[in-house]
């Protein structure tokens, strides 16, 4: 990525230090600002002097280069934030990105397992032969139970520590049956932990010390005794799903989707599901109502005497 001008770098530092945006978000915003800087330089226009028609043209260039609607939306969010930041300091009179909207993109429904598939995966306990090590099998079983039983993001799960502390990003209070995690935007939330997950966790903790290095705070560790990475977790989960006989590729976020859609199917309480998932906006959670409707439609098609089409 091209080096950013000092002013753009200051804005990026503001987002990282004061707004505490995630590292991946910072990286995407940095790319977007680099594109903005390059477009302004090519047009011979100072960024603070740019008009709405300049920004429309530069946004059009992104589309012409084949950027996906979501990538364009991220770029516009970064540009809009920059001008808003300048506006607060009186450095620009108006925000030239204010009226720009990204192209619409079809929002695919999240893929979720059926209740039967999710339960089969959670109930599957890999043998030492499956996993190559009974200790890793216990760890993997606890991971699946927590992903599906608590709806945790993969980053939240691998960030868990063995015990609570001032430096811990997250931990599980077994006595209180609660997981405390650090989610997106550095927002903390607590979610209940079910009996099956607690039982699987106890099985892992009974052997964890045999793998973990001394003073390693992570709850889940790799074969080397250090904190398990998100990539390692994805590979183990994929293998475990195959062992359990699931007919589809399973990734950690699929278990989070399954957790949400199955809760909504049973409770119908969208606000509660929003709180449990840690979504800032209810609109993010509403995608699961579409999954719920699909579930109901299948039941209708299978059960109602007037649902079947006659040839």
N, C-alpha and C positions, 0 to 999 in steps of 0.2 A: 504494500500500500504506500502511496506517495505521502511524504511527510506533510503534516498539516501546518497551516499558518499558525502563528502563536495564538491568535484570537480564537480560532477553531479548537485548538488544543486546550485552551483555558475552559472553553465550554464543555469539552469532553471530560476534563478533570472535575468540573463542577458536577457533572452527572455521576461520575464515579464516587467522588468523596462526599458530596452533600446530598445528592439524591439517592446514592447507594444502589444504582442500577446493577443488574447482574453482569458478569464479565462478558457473556455472549452478547447481551444487548449493547454493551459498550463497543464491542468489536464491530457489530453491524452498523451502529451509528457512526463509527469512525470511517467505515467504508462509504457510507452515504455522504458524509461531509467531504470526503476526498473527491467524490464525484462532483459535488456541488462546486468545490474549489476549482476543479479542472474545467467545468463548463463555464464558469465565470471568467476564468483566465483566457479560454479560447474565444470568448465573446468580447473580451476587453472591457468587462464591466466589473466595477468594484462591488463586492457582495452587499455592503451597506447601502449602495445606491441602486440595487436591483429592484426592478418593478415587477408587478404581477405577471406581465406578459413574458418577462425573462424567465421567471420560475415555471410558467406553463410550458414554455419551449424546452427548458431543461428536463422537466418531467416527461415530456413527449419523447425526448432522446432516450430516456431510460426504457420506455416501452419499445422504441424502435430497435434497441439493442437486445430485446428479447427477455428483459427482466420479468419475472412473474408478478402478478398483481400484489401478492403479499410483500415481495421485496420492494416494490414501488411504494407501498403503504408505509413500510418501515423508513424508507428514504424521506418521504414527505413528513413523517413524524419527526425525524431528526432535524430537517430543515426548519419546520415550523417551530420546534423548540428553540433552535438557535436564534431566530428572529424575535421570538417572545422574550428570550433572555436579554437580547440587546435592547428591546423595547422597554424593559423594566429599568434599565440604566439610562434611558433617554437617548440611546445611540441611533435608533431608527424611529421614524414617525409612525409607520404602520407595518403590519406583518404581511409581506407579499405572498405568503403561502396560505394565508387564512382561508381563502376561498377554493383552494385546490383540493380535489378529492381523488383518491386512487381509483383505478378501474375496478369494477365489481368482479369478484371471483366466486365461483361456486364453492361453498364451504362443505367439504366432504364430511359425512358423519363419522365420528370416531368408531373404530372397530372394537367391538366388545365380544367377549366369549358368552356363550349361553350359560345359564346357571349351572347346568349339568357339567359343562366343560370346565368351568371355573372350580367347581367343587371337586371334580375328579383330579384336577391339577393340584389343588391345595391338599387333598387327601393322600396324594401319591407321596410316599416316603421312599426316596431313592435308597437302594441297598448299597453296601460298600462296593459291590461289584459294579453297580450303575455309575457311581460317582468316583470310584477308585480309592475312596477314603471315607470311612464311616463318619469322621468328624466333619468333612465337607458336606456329606449328605445331610447331617443334622443342621448345618448352617443353611444349606440351600432350602431345606424344608421350612425353616423359620422365616427366611426371606420371602418365600411365596405366601406364607400365611399373613405376613405383615403387609405385603403389597396389596393383596386382595382383601384382607380383613380390615385395613386401615385406609386404603386409598392413597398411600404415600407416593410422592414423586420419587424417581430413582435417586435424584440428588439429595432429597430429604432422608432417604433410607441409608445411603452410604455415609451421610454426614452424622448419623447417630453415634454417640459415645456410649461407652459401657456404663458410666455413671454421670449424674448431673454435676456440673461445675460451672464456674463463671465463664469459662472459655468454650464450653460445649455448645455446638450448634443445635444439638438435639439429644434426647435420651428417652428411655422408657421407664416409667414408674410402675413396676410390676404390682406393688402393693395397692396402688390406686387404679390399676388397669388402664393407664393413660399413656399415650405417646405425645411427647412435646417436641415439635419440629420447627425448623426455620425454613419458611417457604419463600416464594418469589417476593421480591421487594424487601427482603429481610424482615418479613412479617411472621411473627410467631403465632402458632395455633396449637391447640391440644385436641386430640381425637381419642375416642375410646378404643381399647384393644380387647378383642374377644377372647373367650376361653381357649379356643383352638390355637390362636396365635401365641397366647401366653404359655401354653403347654409346649409348643414347638420351640419357643424362645428358651424355656428352661432346659430343654434337651440340648440346645446349642451351647448355652452357658456352662453346662456340665463338662463340656469338652473344649471350650474356647481357649482355656489357659494352655492347652497342649500345643496350640498353633500360634497364639499371639506372642509377639515379642514383649519383653519386659518394658513396662511403662507405655505400651501402645494403648491409647485411649479409645480407639475405634471399637464399636460393638461388633461389627462384622469385619473379619480380616481374611486375607488371601492365604494361599498355601505358604507364602513367604512370611506370614505373620504381621504384615502391615495392612493398613486400611484398604478394604476392597474398593476397586474403582468401578465406575458406572459401566465401563466397557466389559470388565470381567463379569459383572453381574448379568449383563445382557446375554453373554455367551452361555453362562451357566443356566439361565432361565430357558433359553432356546433349547438346550440339550435336555433339560428336565421335562419340558413340554413334549418333546419327541418320545422320551421314555414313558410318559404317561399316556401316550397314544393319541394326543390331540392332532387333528388333521390340518392345523394351520400354524404359521409362524407366530410365536407368542413373544412379545416384548413387554418390558415393565409397565409402560403407559397403557397397554391394553388391559392390564389387571386393574389399573386405576379407573379406566373407562368402565370396566365390568362392575367394579365396586359401586360406582355412581349410578349406573343404569339399573342395577339390581336393587339398590336402595330405593330408587325412585319408583320402580315397579311395585315394591312392597308397601312403601309409605305414602307416595304421592306428595311428599313435603319438599318442594323445590328449595325453599329457604334453608331448611336443615341441611340438605345436600350441599348447597352453596357454602355454608359454614364449615362443614366437614372437609370439603375439598380445598378450602382456603381461596376461593375465587373472589376477586375484588368486585366483580360485576355479576349480577344475576343473569345477564345476557349470555355470559360464558357458560353458565350452568344449564341454560335453557336448551342447549343442543341435545341434552339427554332426554328431553320430553319427546323429541322426534324418535329416538331409539325406543322409548317407552311405547309410542304409538305403533311402531313397527311390531313390537311384541304383541300388543293388543290385536293388531290386524291379523297376525298369524293365528292367534287363538280363534278369532272370528271366522277366518277362512276354514279352519279345521273343524269348528264345532257347530256353526250356525247352519241350519238346513237350507236357508236361502242364499248362503254365501257361494256355493259351488256353481260354476258356470256350466250350463248344459249345451252340448253340441247339437 
